[in-house]
Amino acid sequence: MDKNSVKKRILQLRDEINFHNKLYYDESKNIISDYEYDTKIKELIDLENLNPEFKSLDSPSVKVGGKITKSFQTFDHIQPMLSLSNTYSDQDLFDFDKRVKKILGVDEIEYLCELKYDGVALSISYNNGLFNRALTRGDGSKGDDISNNAMTIKTLPLKLSEAVNLEVRGEAFISKFNFNKLNKDKKDKKEEVFSNPRNTASGSLKMQDSSIVSERKINCFMYSLVSVDENILTQEKSLKYLMDLGFNVPDTYKRCSDINEVKDYINYWEEKRDGLDVETDGIVIKVNSLKYQKILSNTAKSPRWAIAYKYKSESKKTRVIDIQFQVGRTGAITPVAILDPIELGGSIVKRASLHNSNEIERLDIRINDRVFIEKGGEIIPKVTKVDFRERDSKSEEFVFITRCPSCDTLLKSVEDQAIHYCPNYKKCTPQVSGRIEHFISKNAMDIEHIGPETVKGLINKELLNDISDLYKLKYEKIIGLELKIDGENKVRSLKHKSCQNIINSIEKSKKNNFSNVLFGLGIRYVGKTTAEKLAKYFKNIENIKSANFDQLTDVEEIGDKIAESLVKYFNDQENLIILENLVKAGLKFDYEEKKLLESDKLSGQIFVISGTFENFSREQIKLEIEKNSGKVSKSLSSKTSYLLAGENMGPKKKIKAEELKIMIINENQFIKLI
């Protein structure tokens, strides 16, 4: 064939393969056999390899994969990937509607409803219309780069219809049909089958070999345009724009004029959703106006302009074989029901948490009872009730333990609560291992190559007694170390590569930010966001250590409970010794200010923000103040320079500002200041 004929044939094959991909993934139709499809793909790949000048990023041959990813790099999201607040009741739904209207100061609000697909959230960026990078949700702030695997998704365009720069969010999933087909192949090969479509999609996207990912036939629906064109004013228009660009957007969304229409949409799909070829667990309700979305803004974890309505969980009955007890890293004792295995919501359930002694008493649950199991939020199994009709007449009431199941220490209970805990904080093995596992976790110090079994093994060998001992581990101390695997009569020996990876990963963790270290300490009630606020406010560990209760509660969102926990932690001499060891090891205990300053126009000025604004969200205003060297406080005091007042400002703040003779300014006056 001459070059023109080759080019013509390549373009023809691409069109045919794209047509069949669209037919298969969008309409569940297959008008050619797998053999014929594979033959066309092979011919295209052969022609492109022989004629590399005709290769193209948007060729369906790219979707076959073949690239190997040894490790997944982590990148920041342009905007955080937040989680939606969930509701299971109509009342919560109507409360959401009232809350939105009150904040916006309107009587009517338009919503866009979309099906909530049970898959894996992805964030994908494009430069000049060409695929750039795909990230997992990760911790919401940053995610793993799975670009090589995402490129194999047949419905994900690698080249858009316009040369635009944008970021989109979507859900990767495996259809019910393809999942059943994968499991049939597994059974035919006498291999262990996959548990459910979501876990299979999630696990596939983190595989090293992208050619295997391609064979899993992962699909992807898009639901959000992050980089919004200024001409697009609604969520509905943004979805239509995504479709025009070539993205796979399901046609099941609907614009609703009020919350009653939203409820009709929910009821409609509750009956119809089982007929879809994709797993769904609810409905996502979004304020349709993008301007309103901006005004409503977000909390630290969730957008205020959206909510997820979750459908009632599937329920099944099984038998309680035993009730066992787990010890958490804080010493809390959690009873767990050991069950006759049942299939529920696409996975096998063998255990369910019973939470505390009150829950056991409320359910009146006993060993050998027949109980009903549901998956809370479609994920966590829980016991909902006991079938007393099937209870054995000789059944005895279950008695909660009085001593720790691990170290045999007498348990204590929290007054007015049903929580029992082991006070042997320093020596109880599950507590020690739990704290170390928390410290090395991805959201904290992200120390790879040390799993829970390795941690327990190192504790048993007395090489780890607390988190600071990690930085005392040496290659020569752990090479050849034999670690017993819990629950099995097996011993694992640490080889050269494993030891080297552990030591390298521990060394690498020293570069983590102060907030990661602070979160990793495992101080009760101090989550990741709280740790970031504390690090930014106090600047270093010495300031936090010396802060009293009142100084701690001055920090935004730090309440009495967190402040009490911090004071208690830093008054413990053994904790201070651990901190001293971590400082000696070279970890970061100083806050590194991000270079965001644009001017010093607001230097020395302290602002309190109240109400909603036309041109900024609350977070954006806060950022503008900080970028111009100002400070933001959550409460008014004699030190406050300005009360920045928006719509629906709290009346108490206005009265107090007038009493303290603090200047009250509006949004336009603030803009002039900066």
C-alpha positions as CSV (number, residue, x, y, z in Angstrom):
1,M,0.0,0.0,0.0
2,D,1.2,3.5,-0.8
3,K,1.3,6.1,2.0
4,N,-2.0,7.7,1.0
5,S,-3.8,4.3,1.1
6,V,-2.2,3.5,4.4
7,K,-3.4,6.8,5.9
8,K,-6.9,6.3,4.5
9,R,-7.1,2.7,5.9
10,I,-5.8,3.9,9.3
11,L,-8.5,6.7,9.5
12,Q,-11.2,4.2,8.3
13,L,-10.2,1.7,11.1
14,R,-10.2,4.4,13.7
15,D,-13.7,5.5,12.7
16,E,-15.0,1.9,12.7
17,I,-13.4,1.1,16.1
18,N,-14.7,4.4,17.7
19,F,-18.1,3.6,16.3
20,H,-18.1,0.1,17.9
21,N,-16.8,1.5,21.2
22,K,-19.5,4.1,21.4
23,L,-22.2,1.5,20.5
24,Y,-20.9,-1.0,23.1
25,Y,-20.3,1.4,26.0
26,D,-23.1,3.9,25.5
27,E,-25.9,1.7,24.1
28,S,-24.8,-1.8,25.3
29,K,-24.9,-3.1,21.7
30,N,-22.4,-5.4,20.1
31,I,-22.9,-5.8,16.4
32,I,-19.6,-7.5,15.7
33,S,-17.9,-10.4,17.5
34,D,-15.0,-9.9,19.9
35,Y,-12.8,-11.7,17.3
36,E,-13.7,-9.2,14.6
37,Y,-13.1,-6.2,16.9
38,D,-9.7,-7.6,18.1
39,T,-8.7,-8.2,14.4
40,K,-9.5,-4.5,13.6
41,I,-7.5,-3.3,16.6
42,K,-4.5,-5.5,15.7
43,E,-4.5,-4.3,12.1
44,L,-4.6,-0.6,13.2
45,I,-1.8,-1.1,15.7
46,D,0.3,-2.9,13.1
47,L,-0.2,-0.2,10.5
48,E,0.6,2.6,13.0
49,N,3.8,0.8,14.1
50,L,4.9,0.4,10.5
51,N,4.0,4.0,9.8
52,P,4.7,6.0,13.0
53,E,4.1,9.4,11.2
54,F,0.4,8.5,11.3
55,K,0.3,7.8,15.0
56,S,-2.1,10.0,17.0
57,L,-2.8,10.5,20.7
58,D,-6.6,10.2,20.0
59,S,-6.2,6.9,18.2
60,P,-8.3,4.0,19.7
61,S,-5.0,1.9,19.6
62,V,-3.9,4.0,22.7
63,K,-6.8,2.4,24.6
64,V,-5.2,-1.0,24.4
65,G,-2.6,0.0,26.9
66,G,0.8,-1.6,27.4
67,K,2.5,1.0,29.5
68,I,3.9,-0.1,32.9
69,T,3.6,2.2,35.9
70,K,6.0,1.1,38.6
71,S,4.8,3.7,41.2
72,F,1.9,6.2,41.2
73,Q,3.1,9.8,41.7
74,T,0.9,12.2,43.7
75,F,-0.3,15.6,42.5
76,D,-2.4,18.4,43.9
77,H,-5.9,18.9,42.7
78,I,-6.6,22.3,41.1
79,Q,-9.6,22.4,43.4
80,P,-10.2,20.0,46.3
81,M,-12.3,16.9,45.5
82,L,-14.9,17.2,48.3
83,S,-17.3,14.5,49.5
84,L,-21.1,15.1,49.4
85,S,-23.2,15.2,52.5
86,N,-25.6,12.2,52.6
87,T,-29.2,12.1,53.5
88,Y,-31.6,9.1,53.8
89,S,-34.8,11.0,54.6
90,D,-37.3,13.4,53.0
91,Q,-37.0,15.7,56.0
92,D,-33.3,16.1,55.5
93,L,-34.0,16.9,51.8
94,F,-36.5,19.6,52.6
95,D,-34.2,21.0,55.3
96,F,-31.5,21.3,52.7
97,D,-33.9,23.2,50.4
98,K,-34.8,25.6,53.3
99,R,-31.1,26.1,54.2
100,V,-30.1,27.0,50.6
101,K,-33.0,29.4,50.2
102,K,-32.2,31.1,53.5
103,I,-28.5,31.6,52.7
104,L,-29.4,32.9,49.2
105,G,-32.3,35.0,50.4
106,V,-34.6,33.6,47.6
107,D,-38.1,32.0,47.6
108,E,-37.5,29.7,44.7
109,I,-34.5,27.6,43.6
110,E,-33.9,25.4,40.6
111,Y,-32.0,22.1,41.0
112,L,-30.3,19.6,38.7
113,C,-30.7,16.0,39.6
114,E,-28.3,13.3,38.5
115,L,-28.0,9.6,39.3
116,K,-25.2,8.8,41.8
117,Y,-23.1,6.1,40.3
118,D,-21.2,3.6,42.5
119,G,-17.7,3.8,41.0
120,V,-14.3,5.5,41.4
121,A,-14.1,9.3,41.4
122,L,-11.5,10.7,38.9
123,S,-10.2,14.2,38.1
124,I,-8.9,14.7,34.5
125,S,-7.2,17.7,33.0
126,Y,-6.7,18.7,29.4
127,N,-4.3,21.1,27.8
128,N,-5.2,22.6,24.4
129,G,-7.9,19.9,24.1
130,L,-5.4,17.1,24.6
131,F,-5.5,14.6,27.5
132,N,-3.0,15.7,30.2
133,R,-3.4,13.8,33.4
134,A,-5.9,11.7,35.4
135,L,-5.9,11.7,39.2
136,T,-7.8,9.6,41.8
137,R,-9.6,11.4,44.6
138,G,-6.9,10.6,47.1
139,D,-7.3,12.6,50.3
140,G,-9.4,15.3,48.5
141,S,-6.4,17.7,48.2
142,K,-4.1,15.5,46.2
143,G,-4.5,12.2,44.3
144,D,-2.5,9.5,42.5
145,D,-1.6,9.9,38.9
146,I,-3.2,7.0,37.1
147,S,-3.0,8.5,33.6
148,N,-1.7,5.4,31.8
149,N,-4.6,3.3,33.1
150,A,-7.2,6.0,32.5
151,M,-6.1,6.4,28.9
152,T,-7.4,2.8,28.3
153,I,-11.0,3.8,29.2
154,K,-12.7,3.5,25.8
155,T,-15.3,6.3,26.5
156,L,-12.7,8.8,27.8
157,P,-11.7,11.2,24.9
158,L,-8.0,11.8,24.5
159,K,-8.6,14.7,22.2
160,L,-11.6,17.1,22.6
161,S,-13.6,18.8,19.9
162,E,-12.2,22.1,21.0
163,A,-8.6,23.1,21.9
164,V,-9.5,24.1,25.5
165,N,-7.7,24.0,28.9
166,L,-10.0,22.4,31.5
167,E,-10.4,20.0,34.3
168,V,-13.4,17.6,34.6
169,R,-14.6,15.2,37.2
170,G,-16.3,11.9,36.7
171,E,-16.9,8.4,37.9
172,A,-15.1,5.3,36.5
173,F,-17.0,2.0,36.8
174,I,-17.5,-1.4,35.3
175,S,-21.0,-2.2,34.0
176,K,-23.0,-5.1,35.5
177,F,-22.7,-7.0,32.2
178,N,-18.9,-6.6,31.9
179,F,-18.5,-7.5,35.6
180,N,-20.5,-10.7,35.2
181,K,-18.4,-11.5,32.1
182,L,-15.2,-10.9,34.0
183,N,-16.3,-13.3,36.8
184,K,-17.4,-15.9,34.3
185,D,-13.9,-15.9,32.8
186,K,-12.5,-16.2,36.3
187,K,-14.7,-19.2,37.1
188,D,-13.8,-20.9,33.8
189,K,-10.1,-20.5,34.8
190,K,-10.9,-21.8,38.4
191,E,-9.7,-18.4,39.8
192,E,-11.1,-16.4,42.7
193,V,-13.9,-14.2,41.4
194,F,-14.1,-10.4,42.0
195,S,-16.2,-9.2,44.9
196,N,-18.1,-6.3,43.3
197,P,-17.9,-3.9,40.4
198,R,-16.7,-0.9,42.4
199,N,-13.8,-2.6,44.1
200,T,-12.8,-4.2,40.8
201,A,-12.7,-0.8,39.0
202,S,-10.8,0.8,41.9
203,G,-8.2,-2.0,42.0
204,S,-7.9,-2.1,38.2
205,L,-7.0,1.6,38.0
206,K,-4.1,1.1,40.4
207,M,-2.6,-1.9,38.5
208,Q,0.9,-1.5,37.0
209,D,0.2,-3.0,33.6
210,S,-2.3,-0.8,31.6
211,S,-2.9,-3.6,29.0
212,I,-4.6,-5.6,31.8
213,V,-6.7,-2.5,32.8
214,S,-7.8,-2.2,29.2
215,E,-9.2,-5.8,29.3
216,R,-11.4,-4.9,32.3
217,K,-13.6,-2.7,30.0
218,I,-13.9,0.2,32.4
219,N,-16.4,2.9,31.5
220,C,-16.5,6.6,32.7
221,F,-19.4,9.0,33.1
222,M,-18.6,12.8,33.5
223,Y,-20.6,14.9,35.9
224,S,-18.7,18.1,36.6
225,L,-16.8,20.8,34.8
226,V,-14.3,22.3,37.2
227,S,-12.8,25.0,34.9
228,V,-16.0,26.8,34.0
229,D,-16.4,28.9,30.9
230,E,-17.8,32.3,31.9
231,N,-20.6,31.9,29.4
232,I,-21.9,28.8,31.1
233,L,-24.2,29.8,33.9
234,T,-25.8,26.5,35.0
235,Q,-24.9,23.0,35.9
236,E,-27.2,21.8,33.1
237,K,-25.4,23.9,30.5
238,S,-22.0,22.6,31.8
239,L,-23.1,19.0,31.2
240,K,-24.3,19.8,27.7
241,Y,-21.0,21.5,27.0
242,L,-19.1,18.4,28.2
243,M,-21.2,16.3,25.8
244,D,-20.3,18.7,22.9
245,L,-16.6,18.3,23.8
246,G,-16.9,14.5,23.4
247,F,-17.3,13.3,27.0
248,N,-19.6,10.5,28.0
249,V,-22.4,12.2,30.0
250,P,-25.4,10.0,30.9
251,D,-28.8,11.4,29.7
252,T,-30.6,10.6,32.9
253,Y,-30.1,14.0,34.5
254,K,-33.1,16.4,34.9
255,R,-33.6,20.0,35.8
256,C,-36.2,20.4,38.6
257,S,-38.0,23.7,39.3
258,D,-38.4,23.0,43.1
259,I,-37.7,20.4,45.8
260,N,-41.0,18.6,45.1
261,E,-40.0,17.8,41.5
262,V,-36.7,16.6,43.0
263,K,-38.6,14.1,45.2
264,D,-40.6,12.9,42.1
265,Y,-37.2,12.3,40.3
266,I,-36.0,10.3,43.4
267,N,-39.1,8.2,43.5
268,Y,-39.0,7.5,39.7
269,W,-35.4,6.2,39.8
270,E,-36.0,4.2,43.0
271,E,-38.2,1.9,40.9
272,K,-36.2,2.1,37.7
273,R,-32.5,2.0,38.9
274,D,-32.3,-1.8,39.1
275,G,-32.9,-2.0,35.3
276,L,-29.7,0.0,34.6
277,D,-26.5,-1.7,33.6
278,V,-24.5,0.3,36.2
279,E,-24.6,0.2,40.0
280,T,-26.3,3.3,41.5
281,D,-26.9,4.0,45.2
282,G,-28.8,7.3,45.1
283,I,-29.4,10.7,43.6
284,V,-27.2,13.8,43.6
285,I,-29.1,17.1,43.9
286,K,-27.2,20.2,42.9
287,V,-28.2,23.9,42.9
288,N,-28.4,24.5,39.1
289,S,-27.2,28.1,39.1
290,L,-23.3,28.2,39.1
291,K,-23.5,31.8,40.5
292,Y,-25.5,30.5,43.5
293,Q,-23.1,27.6,43.9
294,K,-20.3,30.1,44.2
295,I,-22.2,32.1,46.8
296,L,-23.1,29.0,48.8
297,S,-19.4,27.8,48.7
298,N,-18.2,24.8,50.7
299,T,-17.5,23.6,54.2
300,A,-14.1,21.9,54.9
301,K,-15.5,18.6,53.7
302,S,-18.6,19.2,51.5
303,P,-20.2,21.6,49.1
304,R,-23.2,23.6,50.6
305,W,-24.9,23.6,47.2
306,A,-25.2,19.8,46.7
307,I,-26.5,16.8,48.6
308,A,-26.7,13.1,48.0
309,Y,-30.0,11.3,48.6
310,K,-29.1,7.6,49.4
311,Y,-31.6,4.8,48.7
312,K,-32.5,2.4,51.5
313,S,-30.0,-0.4,51.8
314,E,-30.6,-4.1,50.9
315,S,-31.2,-6.2,54.0
316,K,-30.5,-9.9,54.6
317,K,-30.7,-12.4,57.5
318,T,-27.8,-14.5,58.9
319,R,-26.6,-16.0,62.1
320,V,-24.3,-14.6,64.7
321,I,-21.5,-17.1,65.2
322,D,-19.6,-15.2,67.9
323,I,-19.1,-11.7,69.4
324,Q,-15.5,-10.6,69.6
325,F,-13.7,-7.4,70.7
326,Q,-11.2,-5.1,69.0
327,V,-8.9,-2.6,70.6
328,G,-8.5,0.7,68.7
329,R,-5.5,3.0,68.8
330,T,-7.2,5.2,71.4
331,G,-7.9,2.2,73.6
332,A,-11.6,2.1,72.8
333,I,-13.1,-1.4,72.8
334,T,-15.4,-2.2,69.9
335,P,-17.6,-5.4,69.9
336,V,-17.8,-7.1,66.5
337,A,-20.4,-9.7,65.4
338,I,-18.9,-12.6,63.6
339,L,-21.4,-13.8,61.1
340,D,-22.3,-16.7,58.9
341,P,-21.0,-15.3,55.6
342,I,-23.7,-13.8,53.3
343,E,-23.6,-12.0,50.0
344,L,-24.8,-8.4,50.4
345,G,-24.6,-5.5,48.0
346,G,-22.1,-7.3,45.8
347,S,-19.6,-8.5,48.5
348,I,-19.4,-11.2,51.1
349,V,-20.1,-10.0,54.6
350,K,-18.5,-11.9,57.5
351,R,-18.4,-9.2,60.3
352,A,-20.4,-6.3,61.5
353,S,-19.5,-3.7,64.1
354,L,-21.8,-3.5,67.2
355,H,-20.2,-0.2,68.2
356,N,-20.5,-0.3,72.1
357,S,-22.3,-1.9,75.1
358,N,-25.4,0.3,74.6
359,E,-25.9,-1.0,71.1
360,I,-25.6,-4.6,72.3
361,E,-28.2,-3.8,75.0
362,R,-30.5,-2.0,72.6
363,L,-30.5,-4.8,70.1
364,D,-30.5,-7.5,72.8
365,I,-28.1,-9.4,70.6
366,R,-26.8,-12.8,71.6
367,I,-24.5,-15.5,70.1
368,N,-26.5,-17.8,67.8
369,D,-29.2,-15.2,67.2
370,R,-30.6,-14.7,63.6
371,V,-30.1,-11.1,62.7
372,F,-30.8,-8.7,59.8
373,I,-27.8,-7.1,58.2
374,E,-27.7,-3.9,56.0
375,K,-24.8,-1.9,54.5
376,G,-24.8,1.6,56.0
377,G,-24.3,4.0,53.1
378,E,-24.0,0.9,50.9
379,I,-20.5,0.3,52.4
380,I,-20.3,-0.6,56.1
381,P,-22.3,-3.7,57.3
382,K,-24.4,-3.2,60.3
383,V,-26.9,-5.2,62.4
384,T,-30.3,-3.6,62.3
385,K,-32.4,-6.0,64.4
386,V,-32.7,-9.5,65.9
387,D,-35.3,-12.0,64.7
388,F,-36.5,-13.0,68.2
389,R,-38.9,-15.6,66.7
390,E,-35.9,-17.8,65.9
391,R,-34.1,-17.3,69.2
392,D,-33.2,-20.5,71.1
393,S,-35.2,-20.7,74.4
394,K,-31.9,-21.6,76.2
395,S,-30.2,-18.4,74.9
396,E,-28.3,-16.4,77.5
397,E,-27.9,-12.7,77.7
398,F,-24.5,-11.5,76.3
399,V,-22.3,-9.9,79.0
400,F,-19.8,-7.2,78.0
401,I,-16.1,-8.0,78.9
402,T,-14.5,-6.4,81.9
403,R,-10.8,-6.9,80.9
404,C,-8.8,-5.9,77.8
405,P,-8.9,-8.8,75.2
406,S,-5.2,-8.1,74.4
407,C,-3.4,-7.2,77.6
408,D,-5.9,-8.3,80.2
409,T,-5.9,-4.8,81.9
410,L,-9.2,-4.0,83.8
411,L,-11.3,-1.8,81.4
412,K,-12.6,1.6,82.3
413,S,-15.7,3.3,81.1
414,V,-16.5,6.9,80.2
415,E,-19.1,8.5,82.4
416,D,-22.5,9.0,80.8
417,Q,-21.3,7.1,77.7
418,A,-21.3,3.5,76.6
419,I,-17.6,3.6,75.7
420,H,-15.2,1.1,77.4
421,Y,-11.5,1.5,77.0
422,C,-8.2,0.0,78.0
423,P,-6.2,2.4,80.1
424,N,-2.9,0.6,79.3
425,Y,-2.1,3.2,76.7
426,K,1.6,2.7,76.5
427,K,1.9,-1.1,76.5
428,C,-1.3,-2.5,75.0
429,T,-0.1,-3.9,71.6
430,P,-3.2,-3.0,69.5
431,Q,-3.0,0.6,70.8
432,V,0.7,0.9,70.0
433,S,0.4,-0.7,66.6
434,G,-2.7,1.4,65.9
435,R,-0.9,4.6,66.6
436,I,2.1,3.6,64.5
437,E,-0.2,2.5,61.6
438,H,-2.0,5.9,61.8
439,F,1.4,7.7,61.8
440,I,2.6,5.9,58.6
441,S,-0.8,6.2,56.8
442,K,-1.1,8.0,53.5
443,N,-2.8,11.1,54.9
444,A,-0.2,11.4,57.6
445,M,3.5,10.6,57.0
446,D,2.8,8.3,53.9
447,I,5.5,5.8,54.8
448,E,5.2,3.0,52.2
449,H,6.2,-0.6,52.3
450,I,5.3,-1.1,56.0
451,G,2.0,-2.9,56.4
452,P,0.1,-3.7,59.6
453,E,1.7,-7.2,59.8
454,T,5.2,-5.7,59.6
455,V,4.3,-3.1,62.3
456,K,3.0,-5.9,64.6
457,G,6.1,-8.0,63.8
458,L,8.5,-5.2,64.7
459,I,6.6,-4.5,67.9
460,N,6.8,-8.2,68.9
461,K,10.5,-8.1,68.2
462,E,10.7,-5.0,70.5
463,L,12.1,-2.8,67.7
464,L,9.0,-0.5,67.8
465,N,7.5,0.9,71.0
466,D,6.3,4.2,69.7
467,I,6.3,6.3,66.5
468,S,9.7,7.8,67.1
469,D,11.3,4.3,67.0
470,L,10.6,4.2,63.2
471,Y,13.5,6.6,62.8
472,K,15.8,4.4,64.8
473,L,15.3,1.4,62.5
474,K,18.5,0.5,60.6
475,Y,18.9,-1.9,57.6
476,E,21.2,-4.2,59.6
477,K,18.6,-4.4,62.4
478,I,15.8,-5.6,60.2
479,I,17.4,-7.6,57.4
480,G,16.4,-11.3,57.6
481,L,14.0,-10.5,60.5
482,E,11.4,-13.3,60.8
483,L,7.9,-11.9,61.4
484,K,5.0,-14.1,62.4
485,I,1.8,-13.3,60.5
486,D,-1.2,-12.9,62.8
487,G,-3.9,-15.6,62.5
488,E,-1.7,-17.9,60.4
489,N,1.1,-20.4,61.2
490,K,3.4,-18.6,58.8
491,V,6.6,-16.7,59.3
492,R,7.8,-14.0,56.8
493,S,11.4,-13.1,56.5
494,L,12.3,-9.5,55.5
495,K,14.5,-9.6,52.3
496,H,17.0,-7.1,51.0
497,K,14.6,-5.2,48.7
498,S,11.9,-5.0,51.4
499,C,14.3,-3.7,54.0
500,Q,15.8,-1.1,51.6
501,N,12.3,0.1,50.6
502,I,11.3,0.5,54.3
503,I,14.4,2.5,55.2
504,N,14.2,4.7,52.1
505,S,10.5,5.4,52.7
506,I,11.1,6.3,56.3
507,E,13.9,8.7,55.3
508,K,11.7,10.2,52.6
509,S,8.9,10.9,55.2
510,K,11.2,13.5,56.9
511,K,10.3,15.9,54.0
512,N,6.6,16.0,55.0
513,N,4.9,19.2,56.1
514,F,4.5,20.1,59.8
515,S,0.7,19.6,59.5
516,N,1.3,16.0,58.3
517,V,3.5,15.3,61.4
518,L,1.0,17.0,63.7
519,F,-1.9,14.8,62.3
520,G,0.3,11.7,62.4
521,L,0.8,12.2,66.2
522,G,-2.7,10.8,66.6
523,I,-3.9,13.4,69.1
524,R,-7.5,12.6,69.9
525,Y,-10.0,14.7,67.8
526,V,-7.2,16.3,65.8
527,G,-8.0,15.4,62.2
528,K,-6.1,16.4,59.1
529,T,-8.0,19.8,58.6
530,T,-7.6,20.6,62.3
531,A,-3.9,19.8,62.1
532,E,-3.5,22.2,59.1
533,K,-5.3,25.0,61.0
534,L,-3.2,24.5,64.1
535,A,0.1,24.5,62.1
536,K,-0.8,27.6,60.2
537,Y,-2.0,29.5,63.3
538,F,0.8,28.6,65.8
539,K,3.6,28.3,63.2
540,N,5.6,25.7,65.2
541,I,5.3,22.9,67.7
542,E,6.7,24.9,70.6
543,N,3.9,27.4,70.3
544,I,1.3,24.7,70.3
545,K,2.9,23.0,73.3
546,S,2.9,26.2,75.4
547,A,-0.6,27.3,74.3
548,N,-3.3,27.2,77.1
549,F,-6.9,26.3,76.7
550,D,-8.1,29.8,75.8
551,Q,-5.4,30.4,73.3
552,L,-6.2,27.1,71.6
553,T,-10.0,27.9,71.3
554,D,-9.0,31.2,69.6
555,V,-8.1,29.1,66.5
556,E,-10.9,28.9,64.0
557,E,-13.0,25.7,64.4
558,I,-11.1,24.5,67.6
559,G,-13.7,23.8,70.2
560,D,-13.5,22.9,73.9
561,K,-13.1,19.1,73.2
562,I,-10.2,19.5,70.8
563,A,-8.5,22.1,73.1
564,E,-8.8,19.8,76.2
565,S,-7.3,16.9,74.2
566,L,-4.3,19.0,73.0
567,V,-3.6,20.3,76.6
568,K,-3.8,16.7,77.9
569,Y,-1.5,15.4,75.1
570,F,1.2,18.0,75.7
571,N,1.1,17.7,79.5
572,D,2.1,14.0,79.2
573,Q,5.9,13.6,79.8
574,E,6.2,10.5,77.6
575,N,4.5,12.3,74.7
576,L,7.1,15.1,75.1
577,I,9.9,12.6,75.0
578,I,8.5,11.1,71.7
579,L,8.3,14.6,70.2
580,E,11.9,15.3,71.3
581,N,13.0,12.1,69.5
582,L,11.1,13.1,66.3
583,V,12.7,16.6,66.4
584,K,16.2,14.9,66.7
585,A,15.3,12.6,63.8
586,G,14.8,15.7,61.5
587,L,11.1,15.9,61.1
588,K,9.5,19.3,60.3
589,F,8.0,21.0,63.2
590,D,7.8,24.5,61.7
591,Y,5.1,25.8,59.3
592,E,6.3,26.8,55.9
593,E,4.3,29.7,54.6
594,K,3.2,29.3,51.0
595,K,4.3,32.2,48.8
596,L,0.9,33.7,48.2
597,L,1.5,37.3,49.2
598,E,0.7,39.8,46.5
599,S,1.0,43.0,48.6
600,D,1.2,44.4,52.2
601,K,-1.9,46.6,51.8
602,L,-3.7,44.9,54.7
603,S,-0.6,44.4,56.9
604,G,-1.6,44.6,60.6
605,Q,-5.3,44.5,59.8
606,I,-7.6,41.9,61.4
607,F,-10.9,41.1,59.7
608,V,-14.0,39.2,60.8
609,I,-16.2,38.0,57.9
610,S,-20.0,37.7,58.2
611,G,-22.7,37.0,55.6
612,T,-22.6,36.1,51.9
613,F,-21.0,38.0,49.0
614,E,-21.6,38.8,45.3
615,N,-18.1,38.4,44.0
616,F,-16.4,36.0,46.4
617,S,-17.1,32.9,48.5
618,R,-16.1,33.1,52.1
619,E,-13.0,31.1,51.4
620,Q,-12.0,33.4,48.5
621,I,-12.4,36.5,50.6
622,K,-10.2,34.9,53.3
623,L,-7.6,34.1,50.7
624,E,-7.6,37.7,49.4
625,I,-7.1,39.1,52.9
626,E,-4.2,36.7,53.5
627,K,-2.6,37.4,50.1
628,N,-2.6,41.1,51.0
629,S,-0.9,40.4,54.4
630,G,-4.1,40.7,56.5
631,K,-5.4,38.3,59.1
632,V,-8.9,36.7,59.6
633,S,-10.4,36.0,63.0
634,K,-13.6,34.1,63.7
635,S,-14.7,36.4,66.6
636,L,-14.8,40.1,67.2
637,S,-12.6,41.7,69.8
638,S,-11.0,45.0,70.6
639,K,-8.1,44.0,68.2
640,T,-10.5,43.6,65.2
641,S,-9.9,46.2,62.5
642,Y,-12.9,45.6,60.3
643,L,-16.2,43.7,60.2
644,L,-16.6,42.7,56.6
645,A,-20.4,42.5,56.2
646,G,-22.2,40.7,53.4
647,E,-25.9,39.8,52.8
648,N,-27.6,38.1,55.8
649,M,-24.9,39.2,58.2
650,G,-25.5,37.9,61.8
651,P,-27.3,40.7,63.8
652,K,-25.3,39.8,67.0
653,K,-22.0,40.6,65.2
654,K,-23.3,43.9,64.0
655,I,-24.4,44.9,67.5
656,K,-21.1,43.8,69.0
657,A,-19.1,45.6,66.3
658,E,-21.0,48.8,67.1
659,E,-20.4,48.4,70.8
660,L,-16.6,47.9,70.3
661,K,-16.6,50.8,67.7
662,I,-15.2,48.5,65.0
663,M,-15.6,49.8,61.4
664,I,-18.2,47.9,59.4
665,I,-17.4,47.7,55.6
666,N,-19.2,46.2,52.7
667,E,-17.9,44.1,49.8
668,N,-17.2,47.1,47.5
669,Q,-15.3,49.0,50.2
670,F,-13.2,45.8,50.8
671,I,-12.4,45.6,47.0
672,K,-11.2,49.3,47.2
673,L,-9.0,48.3,50.2
674,I,-7.1,45.7,48.1
